[in-house]
């Protein structure tokens, strides 16, 4: 469903994580106001927590979104600059809805609005469809009478509430200390620039902080999880045990080991899964990842006796599977990691705390733990541009896919999928032998191009 700013202009679509676009061009205050009204009417709670990251457009969109919510009788708890998982955690704690104004890892000119259902959960497909329908009604001016008088909602300063989330992060390692851990923290000039360093310092870690001086336009700019170069250099130069890099809204984290090598989301999940299983805390010895997880992850989990449940791409699908299965851990290669017994969404600070604690308890460096948990297989990813969706594409590709699987054997993997956001067909091949992966990928790309004409 497309939503038009102010009833005219460029159309926007709800993606897997809300609305995201260029602020004040496609994502306008008029659209934010209308979305606030629609959310108030559909989310069904009288209170909504609202947070934002450090983008210059954040206050503009915050004011409009909060006004839309309040105009429909909702009391808004405005959290100011805070991580996305703080919004989700507070919504879960109070059993109410939440909204985060952020474009995550995108450049500063973009912004977005993420919505959480009552209880801090990502919106299910039916709830999102209902919200999209309500937005159309609001934008058409057919939403009926608004509350008035004492029924109008208020916008209240709730920044002190974020302290409770910070306390929960500290408590997540059950009274242990991180004293002795030397950590470099890259805050991406984003939403975690204050709370991230504060939590690790309170737990006793020796923390060096990078990119913690946001100015509205430097979020994700040459820093954070989208550019690990500065963190890698700092970790090795300072002799740190490891480094952690957040994205702009701190719902994801990537790590760097003491040698300056990247430890991605797959590896972090693998390390944590092995640790939780050893402590009897990995429910049904099962972990949830998306289809994009590296094949090395699956092989590592098989060796560890851990079952892998796969979902389509998107952390909300991971969460849905965790909820349905009652499982404890899941996430994505990008660094979204969900500890379901502690959170309702990916949480970069929480994951970082858990990883540093794990390294401390194991008495082994991060690179050794990562190597023991899994070996990342070489991956080839090719995008084939198409003019329009091709019905039956995967059926037509079936013989080529079967042949490719036979060539790669049990340790290799092939994934071909149409993009959900662009006119592309994505071809991914993983194999222990990089040359074999390249050859199989080239063959599949040629076959896709032949089919699509």
C-alpha positions in Angstrom: 0.0 0.0 0.0 1.4 3.4 -0.9 0.9 6.4 1.4 1.2 9.9 0.0 2.6 12.8 2.0 -0.2 15.3 2.6 -2.4 13.5 0.1 -0.2 14.3 -2.9 3.4 13.8 -3.9 5.8 10.9 -3.9 4.3 7.6 -2.6 5.8 5.7 0.3 5.4 2.1 1.2 5.5 0.4 4.5 8.5 -2.0 4.6 9.5 -4.7 7.0 10.3 -2.0 9.6 7.8 0.9 9.1 8.1 3.9 6.8 11.5 5.2 5.7 12.4 7.9 3.2 14.1 11.3 2.7 12.9 13.5 5.5 10.7 16.5 4.6 10.6 15.5 0.9 8.9 12.1 0.9 8.5 11.6 4.7 6.9 14.9 5.6 5.4 16.3 8.8 2.0 16.0 7.2 2.5 12.3 6.7 3.9 11.9 10.2 0.8 13.7 11.6 -1.5 11.4 9.6 0.4 8.3 10.6 0.2 9.4 14.3 -3.6 9.7 14.0 -3.9 6.3 12.2 -1.7 4.6 14.8 -3.7 6.0 17.7 -6.9 4.6 16.1 -5.4 1.2 15.4 -2.9 0.4 18.0 -5.5 0.4 20.7 -3.6 1.9 23.7 -4.2 5.2 25.5 -0.4 5.7 26.0 2.4 5.5 23.4 6.1 5.9 24.0 7.9 7.9 21.3 11.7 8.0 20.8 14.0 9.4 18.1 17.6 9.2 17.0 20.0 12.1 16.5 19.1 13.2 13.0 18.4 16.9 12.4 14.9 16.0 11.1 14.1 14.1 14.3 12.5 16.9 16.2 10.4 18.0 13.2 8.9 14.5 12.7 8.6 13.9 16.5 6.5 17.0 16.9 4.2 16.0 14.0 3.9 12.3 15.1 3.2 13.2 18.7 0.6 15.8 17.6 -1.2 13.2 15.5 -1.3 10.7 18.4 -2.5 13.3 20.9 -5.2 14.6 18.6 -6.8 11.2 18.8 -6.7 11.1 22.6 -3.5 9.3 23.2 -1.1 10.4 25.9 2.4 10.5 24.5 5.4 9.7 26.6 8.2 11.5 24.7 11.6 9.9 25.4 13.7 12.2 23.3 16.9 10.7 21.9 17.1 7.0 22.9 17.8 3.6 21.3 15.0 1.9 19.5 15.1 -1.1 21.9 14.5 1.4 24.8 11.2 2.3 23.2 10.3 -1.4 22.8 11.4 -2.3 26.3 9.4 0.5 27.9 6.3 -0.4 25.8 6.7 -4.0 26.9 7.0 -3.1 30.5 3.9 -1.0 30.4 1.9 -3.1 28.0 1.4 -0.2 25.6 2.5 0.8 22.1 5.6 2.6 20.9 7.0 4.5 18.0 10.6 5.3 17.0 11.7 8.0 14.6 14.8 6.7 12.9 16.2 5.6 9.6 18.5 3.1 11.4 21.8 2.8 9.4 20.8 5.1 6.6 22.5 8.5 5.9 21.3 11.5 8.0 19.0 13.0 5.3 16.7 9.9 5.5 14.4 9.3 8.4 11.7 6.8 9.3 8.9 5.8 11.7 8.9 2.4 13.3 5.8 1.3 15.2 5.5 -1.2 18.0 2.3 -3.0 18.9 1.1 -3.1 22.6 3.8 -5.0 24.5 6.7 -3.7 22.4 6.3 -6.2 19.6 6.8 -5.5 15.9 3.5 -5.2 14.0 2.1 -8.4 12.6 1.2 -8.5 8.9 -2.6 -8.1 9.6 -2.0 -5.2 12.1 0.2 -3.4 9.5 -2.4 -3.9 6.8 -5.1 -2.4 9.2 -2.8 0.5 9.9 -2.2 1.2 6.2 -5.9 1.1 5.6 -6.5 3.5 8.4 -3.9 5.9 7.1 -5.7 6.1 3.8 -8.9 7.0 5.6 -7.1 9.7 7.7 -5.5 11.2 4.6 -8.8 11.3 2.8 -10.3 13.3 5.6 -12.8 10.6 6.4 -11.7 9.6 9.9 -14.6 11.2 11.7 -14.7 13.4 14.7 -11.7 13.9 16.9 -11.6 14.0 20.7 -12.0 17.4 22.2 -11.9 19.1 25.6 -10.5 16.8 28.4 -10.3 13.9 25.9 -7.4 15.4 24.0 -4.1 13.6 24.6 -1.1 15.2 26.2 2.6 15.1 25.2 4.7 14.5 28.3 8.4 14.5 28.9 9.3 10.9 29.7 13.1 11.1 29.3 13.7 10.0 32.9 11.9 6.7 32.1 14.9 5.7 30.0 16.9 5.1 33.2 14.8 2.0 33.9 15.9 0.6 30.6 19.5 1.3 31.5 19.1 -0.4 34.8 17.7 -3.5 33.0 20.7 -3.6 30.7 23.0 -3.5 33.8 21.0 -6.2 35.5 21.0 -8.5 32.4 24.3 -10.2 33.5 22.9 -11.1 36.9 25.2 -9.2 39.2 28.4 -10.0 37.4 31.0 -7.3 36.6 32.8 -6.5 33.4 35.8 -5.2 35.3 39.1 -5.8 33.4 37.4 -5.8 30.0 39.0 -3.3 27.6 36.3 -2.3 25.1 36.2 0.3 22.3 32.7 1.5 21.6 31.6 3.2 18.4 28.3 4.9 18.9 27.8 6.0 15.3 26.9 9.5 16.5 23.5 8.0 17.1 20.9 7.1 19.6 23.3 5.2 21.9 25.9 7.9 22.2 25.2 8.4 25.9 23.6 5.3 27.2 26.0 2.8 25.6 29.1 4.1 27.3 27.2 4.7 30.5 26.1 1.1 30.8 29.5 -0.5 30.0 31.2 1.9 32.4 28.7 1.2 35.2 29.4 -2.5 34.7 33.1 -1.8 35.3 34.5 -2.1 31.8 37.4 0.1 30.7 35.7 1.9 27.8 37.1 4.0 25.0 34.4 5.8 23.0 34.3 6.8 19.4 31.6 8.7 17.4 29.7 10.0 20.4 29.3 13.7 19.5 26.2 13.9 17.3 25.5 17.1 15.5 22.4 16.1 13.5 24.2 15.3 10.3 27.1 13.0 11.3 25.0 9.9 12.3 26.5 6.8 10.6 29.0 9.0 8.7 32.3 7.1 8.5 31.5 5.4 11.8 29.3 2.8 13.4 28.3 -0.6 12.0 28.3 0.7 8.5 32.0 1.7 8.5 34.1 -0.5 10.9 37.4 0.9 9.8 37.8 3.5 12.6 36.8 0.9 15.2 39.2 -1.7 13.8 42.1 0.8 13.9 41.2 1.9 17.4 41.0 -1.6 18.8 44.4 -2.7 17.6 46.1 0.7 18.4 44.9 0.6 22.0 45.3 -3.1 22.6 41.6 -3.5 23.5 40.0 -6.9 24.0 37.3 -6.1 21.5 35.3 -3.4 19.9 31.5 -2.9 19.5 29.8 -0.8 16.8 26.2 0.3 16.9 24.0 1.5 14.0 22.2 4.8 14.2 19.3 3.6 16.4 21.3 0.9 18.3 19.1 -2.0 17.5 22.1 -3.8 16.0 25.7 -4.3 16.8 28.8 -5.7 15.1 32.0 -6.6 16.8 35.8 -6.4 16.2 38.1 -8.8 17.9 41.5 -7.9 19.4 43.2 -8.6 16.1 41.0 -6.0 14.4 38.9 -8.6 12.5 35.2 -8.3 12.1 32.8 -10.6 14.0 29.4 -10.3 12.3 25.9 -11.1 13.5 26.0 -14.7 12.5 29.2 -15.2 14.6 27.8 -13.4 17.6 24.6 -15.4 17.5 26.6 -18.6 17.2 28.8 -17.8 20.1 25.8 -16.9 22.3 23.9 -20.0 21.2 26.7 -22.3 22.2 27.0 -20.5 25.5 23.3 -20.5 26.3 23.1 -24.2 25.5 26.1 -25.0 27.8 24.2 -23.2 30.6 20.9 -25.0 29.9 19.3 -21.7 28.7 18.8 -22.3 25.0 15.1 -23.4 24.8 14.8 -26.8 23.0 18.4 -26.3 21.8 17.1 -24.1 19.0 18.2 -20.9 17.4 16.4 -18.7 14.8 18.0 -17.0 11.9 17.0 -15.8 8.4 17.7 -17.5 5.1 20.6 -15.1 4.6 22.6 -16.6 7.5 26.0 -18.0 6.4 26.1 -21.7 5.7 29.0 -21.9 8.1 26.6 -20.9 10.8 24.4 -23.9 10.0 27.3 -26.3 9.9 28.6 -24.9 13.2 25.3 -25.3 14.9 25.0 -28.9 13.6 28.3 -29.7 15.2 27.2 -28.1 18.5 23.9 -30.1 18.5 21.8 -27.0 18.0 18.8 -26.9 15.7 18.4 -24.0 13.3 15.0 -22.6 12.4 15.0 -20.3 9.4 12.7 -17.4 8.5 12.5 -14.9 5.7 14.6 -11.8 5.9 13.7 -9.2 8.6 14.1 -9.2 12.3 10.3 -9.1 12.9 10.1 -12.5 11.2 12.8 -13.8 13.6 10.8 -12.4 16.5 7.6 -14.0 15.3 9.3 -17.4 15.1 10.8 -16.9 18.6 7.3 -16.1 19.9 5.7 -19.0 18.2 8.3 -21.6 19.2 9.0 -20.2 22.7 12.7 -20.0 21.8 15.3 -17.9 23.5 17.7 -16.6 20.8 17.6 -15.4 17.2 18.8 -12.7 14.8 20.4 -11.6 11.6 23.8 -11.4 10.0 23.5 -7.6 10.1 23.8 -7.6 13.9 20.1 -7.7 15.0 20.3 -10.1 17.9 17.2 -10.9 20.0 17.5 -12.4 23.5 13.8 -13.1 23.8 14.0 -13.6 27.6 15.3 -10.1 27.9 13.9 -8.1 25.0 11.3 -7.9 22.3 13.6 -6.6 19.6 17.2 -6.5 18.5 19.2 -4.6 21.0 22.8 -3.6 20.2 23.7 -2.5 23.7 22.2 -5.6 25.3 24.0 -7.8 22.8 27.3 -6.0 23.4 26.9 -6.5 27.2 26.1 -10.2 26.8 29.1 -10.7 24.5 31.6 -8.9 26.8 30.3 -10.9 29.7 30.6 -14.2 27.8 34.2 -13.4 26.9 34.9 -12.6 30.5 33.3 -15.9 31.7 35.0 -18.0 29.0 38.5 -16.6 29.7 39.2 -16.8 26.0 39.6 -14.0 23.4 36.6 -13.3 21.1 38.4 -14.6 18.0 38.9 -18.0 19.6 35.2 -18.2 20.6 34.1 -17.2 17.1 36.3 -19.8 15.4 35.1 -22.5 17.7 31.5 -21.7 17.1 31.5 -21.5 13.3 33.7 -21.0 10.2 32.2 -18.4 7.9 32.1 -19.8 4.3 33.0 -17.6 1.3 29.9 -16.0 -0.1 29.1 -14.7 -3.6 26.2 -12.4 -4.0 25.0 -11.2 -7.4 22.0 -9.0 -8.3 20.2 -9.4 -11.6 18.1 -6.4 -12.5 14.7 -7.2 -14.0 12.0 -5.0 -15.7 9.1 -6.6 -13.8 8.3 -9.5 -11.5 8.5 -12.9 -13.3 5.8 -15.3 -12.3 7.1 -18.9 -11.9 10.8 -17.8 -11.9 11.8 -20.2 -9.2 10.0 -23.1 -10.8 11.8 -22.4 -14.1 15.1 -22.2 -12.2 14.5 -25.5 -10.4 16.7 -27.7 -12.7 19.6 -25.2 -12.5 19.3 -25.0 -8.7 19.3 -28.8 -8.4 22.4 -29.0 -10.5 24.1 -26.3 -8.5 23.3 -28.0 -5.2 24.8 -31.2 -6.5 28.0 -29.5 -7.5 28.4 -27.8 -4.1 27.6 -30.8 -1.9 26.4 -30.7 1.7 28.7 -27.9 2.8 27.6 -25.5 0.0 24.4 -23.5 -0.3 22.4 -21.7 -3.0 19.7 -19.1 -2.5 17.9 -17.3 -5.3 15.1 -14.9 -4.3 13.4 -11.8 -5.8 14.0 -8.7 -3.8 11.1 -7.4 -1.8 12.1 -3.7 -2.3 13.9 -3.4 -5.6 13.5 -4.8 -9.2 16.2 -7.4 -8.6 16.7 -11.1 -8.4 19.3 -11.9 -5.8 21.6 -14.9 -6.3 23.7 -16.1 -3.4 26.1 -19.0 -3.4 28.3 -20.2 -0.5 31.0 -22.8 -0.6 34.2 -23.8 1.1 35.9 -23.3 -2.3 35.6 -19.6 -3.4 36.3 -20.5 -7.0 33.4 -23.1 -7.0 31.1 -20.5 -5.5 32.0 -17.9 -8.2 31.5 -20.5 -11.0 28.1 -21.7 -9.7 26.9 -18.1 -9.2 27.9 -17.1 -12.7 26.0 -20.1 -14.1 22.9 -19.2 -12.1 23.0 -15.5 -13.1 23.2 -16.5 -16.8 20.2 -18.8 -16.3 18.2 -16.1 -14.5 18.9 -13.6 -17.4 17.9 -16.2 -19.9 14.5 -16.8 -18.2 13.7 -13.1 -17.6 14.7 -12.3 -21.2 
